[in-house]
Amino acid sequence: DQQVKQNSPSLSVQEGRISILNCDYTNSMFDYFLWYKKYPAEGPTFLISISSIKDKNEDGRFTVFLNKSAKHLSLHIVPSQPGDSAVYFCAASGGVNTGTASKLTFGTGTRLQVTL
Amino acid sequence: KAGVTQTPRYLIKTRGQQVTLSCSPISGHRSVSWYQQTPGQGLQFLFEYFSETQRNKGNFPGRFSGRQFSNSRSEMNVSTLELGDSALYLCASKDARGYNEQFFGPGTRLTVL
């Protein structure tokens, strides 16, 4: 039962263009969503997050959009840089008041390659 | 601030043995969670400790256990190792003030032969 899905295992984007990574979830109890970037043999690095009361959050080149009715979120990276090449995971959790805020459910990841 | 540290970074064990992994959270973080990453199952939540108590638990057998000390450092233990326990074990810490962002350590790569 994959509650968080990233249907694109890989994505290739040219340097300077926009990268759009997508994520779908099925559990309506999820209240908080996060994106992580991961290199092989390293721990995930936190990028950006969004709570369910918002539909957009921006941090520098990274913007996350949340569509609650569609149970869909996306990460936009603009402009894409070669150093962005990594595996990106979306994750979801319950709200802080549910006691499950620390229980992250991860998607399967999308490998982003930014080419010159 | 120093990040999350995990020791050892690499470990090789044989089936039937037990193993203990250690995690030191970011200073001031009282919540520590453990995750397992495998090629087949991806990143899966094992358990969370907060103030020396297990607060959340994932769907793993009882061979997987953990504990947290008064200084928030945490250990996880896997007994009677199986080949399928070979994985990257990740520890993450979180500020207890309510923010959901977890910060991960570099992981311990466990290989069971």
Interface residues (C-beta under 8 A of the other chain):
Chain A: Y32 L34 Y36 A41 E42 G43 P44 T45 F46 S49 S51 F89 A91 S93 V96 G99 T100 A101 S102 K103 L104 T105 F106 G107 T108 G109
Chain B: V4 S31 S33 Y35 G42 L43 Q44 F45 E48 F50 R55 N56 G58 L88 L90 A92 K94 G98 Y99 N100 E101 Q102 F103 F104 G105 P106 G107 R109
